[in-house]
Amino acid sequence: MPKVSVISADWTLRVTVRAELLHEGFDALGMDSVADLAQAVTQGAIPSAIVLDAALVTPETAGPLSGLARRVPTVVVASRPEVAGEPGAHLEGAAAVLYRPVRVGEIVSRVKQLLAGHVA
C-alpha cells in the first residue's frame, strides 16, 4: 500500500486530503510541518508520494524539499503566484503544482496518476 505524506499547517487541507487518500486505499499520514517530514525521512519512513502546502516552503527548507521532490513524486498546493508570490509554487523537482482553489478530489487524482505503475 503506497504511503503518502500530507504536509500542511492548514488543518482543513491536511485532514480532508488525508481522509480521501485513506478512503482510496492509501496509507496517508498527516503532518503539520516540514520538520515532521524531515524527522520521518531521517528515521527511514520515505513516503511513496508527498502532498505539500507551498506555504511551508521557505528559503531554509527549499533546498532539502527540492532534493526530496526529485526522488519522491510531490504535489504542491499553492496560491496563485501572481497574487501571493508564493515561493513554494516553484519548488524544483515537484511533479505537479495545483493552484487554489483546488478540490480535494483533484489533489487525490493527481497523486493516483503519479503513483500509477509504481510498486505499492
C-alpha positions in Angstrom: 0.0 0.0 0.0 1.6 3.3 -1.1 2.4 5.7 1.8 1.5 9.4 1.2 2.6 12.2 3.4 0.3 15.2 3.5 2.1 18.3 4.9 0.2 21.5 5.7 -0.2 23.8 8.6 -3.7 24.3 7.3 -5.6 21.5 9.2 -8.5 21.6 6.8 -6.3 20.8 3.8 -4.3 18.2 5.7 -7.3 16.4 7.2 -9.5 16.4 4.1 -6.8 15.2 1.7 -5.6 12.6 4.1 -9.2 11.3 4.6 -9.8 11.0 0.9 -6.5 9.2 0.4 -7.3 6.8 3.2 -10.7 6.2 1.5 -8.9 5.4 -1.8 -6.7 2.8 -0.1 -3.5 4.8 0.6 -1.6 4.8 3.8 -1.8 8.5 4.4 0.0 10.4 7.2 -0.8 14.0 8.0 2.0 16.3 9.2 1.8 20.0 10.1 5.4 21.0 9.4 8.4 20.3 7.2 10.3 19.4 10.4 7.9 16.5 10.9 8.5 15.2 7.4 12.3 15.6 7.9 12.2 13.6 11.1 10.2 10.8 9.4 12.5 10.7 6.5 15.6 10.6 8.8 14.0 7.6 10.6 13.7 5.8 7.3 10.0 6.4 6.6 10.3 7.5 3.0 6.8 8.1 1.5 5.7 6.9 -1.9 4.4 10.4 -2.6 4.0 13.8 -0.9 1.3 16.4 -0.9 2.9 19.7 0.3 1.3 23.1 1.1 3.5 25.6 -0.7 3.2 28.0 2.3 5.6 25.8 4.2 8.4 26.2 1.7 10.9 28.8 3.0 14.4 29.7 1.8 15.7 27.4 4.5 13.5 24.4 3.5 13.5 24.9 -0.3 16.8 23.0 -0.9 16.1 19.9 1.2 12.5 19.8 -0.1 13.7 20.1 -3.7 16.1 17.2 -3.2 13.3 15.1 -1.8 10.9 16.1 -4.5 13.4 14.8 -7.1 13.2 11.3 -5.6 9.6 11.2 -4.4 6.6 12.4 -6.5 5.5 15.6 -4.9 2.2 17.6 -5.5 2.5 21.2 -4.3 -0.7 23.0 -3.4 -0.2 26.7 -3.9 -1.9 30.1 -4.0 -1.8 31.8 -7.4 1.8 33.1 -7.7 0.7 36.4 -9.2 -1.4 37.0 -6.1 0.8 35.6 -3.3 4.2 35.5 -4.8 4.5 32.1 -3.0 8.0 30.7 -3.4 6.8 27.1 -2.9 4.9 27.2 -6.1 8.2 26.9 -7.9 9.7 24.1 -5.9 12.3 22.4 -8.1 11.6 18.8 -8.7 7.9 19.0 -7.9 5.9 16.6 -10.1 2.8 18.9 -10.1 1.6 22.2 -8.8 -2.1 22.7 -8.2 -3.4 26.2 -7.5 -6.1 27.2 -5.1 -9.0 27.0 -5.3 -8.5 23.2 -5.9 -10.8 20.4 -5.0 -9.6 17.6 -2.7 -10.5 15.1 -5.5 -8.2 16.9 -7.9 -5.3 16.5 -5.4 -6.0 12.9 -4.8 -6.4 12.2 -8.5 -3.0 13.7 -9.2 -1.4 11.6 -6.5 -3.0 8.5 -8.0 -1.7 9.5 -11.5 1.8 9.9 -10.2 1.8 6.6 -8.4 0.2 4.7 -11.3 2.6 2.0 -12.3 4.8 2.3 -9.2 5.2 -0.7 -7.0 3.0 -0.3 -3.9 
